[in-house]
């Protein structure tokens, strides 16, 4: 599975959009991009995934560049409850998710 | 609550003792996964089952670790002769069918080995 690179930490003001980048320059053509988050003392929570096209659900939007070497997770209106560690994972499927150290997002009032 | 449940939530044991954790997946999920997470790190894959069959084990899963899912429903993870390095959060997840579906994680069992 391809390796991902994420910033260690980011801050975002409550109510603003949080844009979390992820680099995956060695991604293969049939590998998906998955995003999970982990709120303190809880298990990870699935957010969204995509292959080539941009995706949107009730939680977030996923923007994948045309060359698929990077992506951005967008939380359109961040709240304090979105403070968490966000993991970007590249995988063929979900048989074996390889988590990195993720991005610690701090949403402040 | 119909999510993934894990028991116990916390376990403190002395080095050399055996411990067993239980995971109850979401009903009808036929895939079940175990992960281990140490402080400041992301979860590390340990093993997964499809129904009662254990399909893959990480090399992190030493001979002291064993996992079972005897009837394709709940699963147990046993650690024999615990070591201080086994101190971690042990996470269980389940998913429906195979491959591309999201994994639903439980709250984890925090193990402290003294």
Interface residues (C-beta under 8 A of the other chain):
Chain A: X32 X41 X42 X43 X44 X45 X46 X49 X85 X87 X93 X94 X95 X96 X97 X98 X99 X100 X101 X102
Chain B: X4 X33 X35 X40 X41 X42 X43 X44 X45 X48 X55 X56 X91 X93 X95 X98 X99 X100 X101 X102 X103 X104 X105 X106 X107 X108
